[in-house]
Amino acid sequence: IAAAARRRRAAIVEEVGTADLSRDEADRLFEEAVGLSRALDTLDRAREPRSSVAEEARKARLEDGRRWLGLVSRVYGKEKKGRDRFQ
């Protein structure tokens, strides 16, 4: 199913890029391509293992920690550069 949807979406992109279409035809093809993209996205996500709430919380904490480390690094990096200029 996914392969057929990908082929149809590619055909739509090709058709829109090469064919002389009316506005209504282009809109219809666009809506079809968007629908296919949504369906493919849903299929791809369905194959991924679902993460638990605890796993999502752990990932959020890690990301928060990375952001804080980046901020601290930027602040203290600028402070050190500023001190080096005056010495």
C-alpha positions as a Markdown table, in Angstrom:
| # | Residue | x | y | z |
|---|---|---|---|---|
| 1 | Ile | 0.0 | 0.0 | 0.0 |
| 2 | Ala | 2.7 | 2.5 | 1.0 |
| 3 | Ala | 4.7 | 1.8 | -2.2 |
| 4 | Ala | 1.6 | 2.5 | -4.3 |
| 5 | Ala | 0.9 | 5.7 | -2.4 |
| 6 | Arg | 4.5 | 6.9 | -2.9 |
| 7 | Arg | 4.3 | 6.1 | -6.7 |
| 8 | Arg | 1.0 | 8.0 | -7.0 |
| 9 | Arg | 2.4 | 11.0 | -5.1 |
| 10 | Ala | 5.5 | 11.0 | -7.3 |
| 11 | Ala | 3.2 | 10.8 | -10.4 |
| 12 | Ile | 1.2 | 13.8 | -9.1 |
| 13 | Val | 4.4 | 15.8 | -8.6 |
| 14 | Glu | 5.5 | 15.0 | -12.1 |
| 15 | Glu | 2.1 | 15.8 | -13.6 |
| 16 | Val | 1.9 | 19.2 | -11.8 |
| 17 | Gly | 5.5 | 20.0 | -12.9 |
| 18 | Thr | 5.0 | 19.2 | -16.5 |
| 19 | Ala | 1.3 | 19.3 | -17.5 |
| 20 | Asp | -0.7 | 22.3 | -18.5 |
| 21 | Leu | -3.4 | 22.2 | -15.7 |
| 22 | Ser | -6.3 | 24.4 | -14.8 |
| 23 | Arg | -6.4 | 25.9 | -11.3 |
| 24 | Asp | -9.1 | 23.4 | -10.3 |
| 25 | Glu | -7.1 | 20.4 | -11.6 |
| 26 | Ala | -4.0 | 21.6 | -9.8 |
| 27 | Asp | -6.0 | 22.2 | -6.6 |
| 28 | Arg | -7.5 | 18.7 | -6.8 |
| 29 | Leu | -4.1 | 17.1 | -7.4 |
| 30 | Phe | -2.6 | 19.1 | -4.6 |
| 31 | Glu | -5.3 | 17.9 | -2.2 |
| 32 | Glu | -4.7 | 14.3 | -3.3 |
| 33 | Ala | -1.0 | 14.6 | -2.8 |
| 34 | Val | -1.5 | 16.1 | 0.7 |
| 35 | Gly | -3.8 | 13.3 | 1.6 |
| 36 | Leu | -1.3 | 10.7 | 0.4 |
| 37 | Ser | 1.5 | 12.4 | 2.4 |
| 38 | Arg | -0.6 | 12.3 | 5.5 |
| 39 | Ala | -1.5 | 8.6 | 5.0 |
| 40 | Leu | 2.2 | 7.8 | 4.4 |
| 41 | Asp | 3.2 | 9.7 | 7.5 |
| 42 | Thr | 0.6 | 7.8 | 9.5 |
| 43 | Leu | 1.8 | 4.5 | 8.1 |
| 44 | Asp | 5.4 | 5.3 | 8.9 |
| 45 | Arg | 4.5 | 6.3 | 12.5 |
| 46 | Ala | 2.5 | 3.2 | 13.0 |
| 47 | Arg | 5.6 | 1.1 | 12.4 |
| 48 | Glu | 7.6 | 2.9 | 15.0 |
| 49 | Pro | 7.5 | 1.5 | 18.5 |
| 50 | Arg | 5.4 | 3.6 | 20.8 |
| 51 | Ser | 7.4 | 5.2 | 23.6 |
| 52 | Ser | 6.1 | 5.3 | 27.1 |
| 53 | Val | 5.3 | 8.4 | 29.1 |
| 54 | Ala | 8.4 | 7.7 | 31.2 |
| 55 | Glu | 10.6 | 7.5 | 28.0 |
| 56 | Glu | 9.2 | 10.8 | 26.7 |
| 57 | Ala | 9.8 | 12.5 | 30.0 |
| 58 | Arg | 13.4 | 11.1 | 30.0 |
| 59 | Lys | 13.9 | 12.5 | 26.5 |
| 60 | Ala | 12.5 | 15.9 | 27.5 |
| 61 | Arg | 14.9 | 16.1 | 30.5 |
| 62 | Leu | 17.8 | 15.2 | 28.3 |
| 63 | Glu | 16.9 | 17.9 | 25.8 |
| 64 | Asp | 16.4 | 20.4 | 28.7 |
| 65 | Gly | 19.8 | 19.5 | 30.0 |
| 66 | Arg | 21.4 | 20.0 | 26.6 |
| 67 | Arg | 19.8 | 23.4 | 26.2 |
| 68 | Trp | 21.0 | 24.5 | 29.7 |
| 69 | Leu | 24.6 | 23.3 | 28.9 |
| 70 | Gly | 24.5 | 25.2 | 25.6 |
| 71 | Leu | 23.3 | 28.3 | 27.4 |
| 72 | Val | 26.0 | 28.0 | 30.1 |
| 73 | Ser | 28.7 | 27.4 | 27.5 |
| 74 | Arg | 27.7 | 30.4 | 25.5 |
| 75 | Val | 27.5 | 32.7 | 28.6 |
| 76 | Tyr | 30.7 | 31.6 | 30.1 |
| 77 | Gly | 32.4 | 31.4 | 26.7 |
| 78 | Lys | 31.6 | 35.1 | 26.1 |
| 79 | Glu | 32.6 | 36.0 | 29.6 |
| 80 | Lys | 36.0 | 34.4 | 29.1 |
| 81 | Lys | 36.5 | 36.0 | 25.8 |
| 82 | Gly | 35.7 | 39.4 | 27.3 |
| 83 | Arg | 38.2 | 38.9 | 30.1 |
| 84 | Asp | 40.9 | 37.9 | 27.7 |
| 85 | Arg | 40.6 | 41.2 | 25.8 |
| 86 | Phe | 41.3 | 43.2 | 28.9 |
| 87 | Gln | 44.3 | 41.3 | 30.2 |
